């Protein structure tokens, strides 16, 4: 483990969830200050890393970040900039010193399918 690890301080899942939401939401920043541009580039890097398997880029979407949506630790909606329709969803399940409980990710995927009408292949899951 690295010596200066943020998660030594953010020891609860909700702290980690908040940090993930905060970071991802920087993708929406319109600020022109250099330090904000740096945070925005890190947010884009993270989302593009998650989207890489689908051969997508975050620049094509509006991004909405919701903490604890339908009990999902971090939920991200990607809305197509061309037609304003929800195109993809990202489910991030965040764990601290534990493992997945009771097929959580599968259950959360089903909840999002029902809530959004998305196809399973348009839902990206991350176990963090």
Number of C-alpha atoms within 10 A of each C-alpha: 5 6 6 8 9 11 12 11 10 15 12 13 16 17 13 21 23 17 14 19 20 15 18 23 19 20 24 14 12 10 11 8 8 9 10 15 16 12 18 21 14 16 23 21 16 17 21 17 15 18 16 12 9 12 9 14 15 21 13 12 19 18 22 16 19 16 18 13 14 13 12 23 21 24 23 23 20 20 19 17 14 9 8 11 13 18 19 21 25 22 21 21 20 19 17 13 7 7 10 11 8 8 8 13 18 10 12 20 21 16 15 21 16 11 10 13 13 17 15 13 9 16 18 17 17 12 11 10
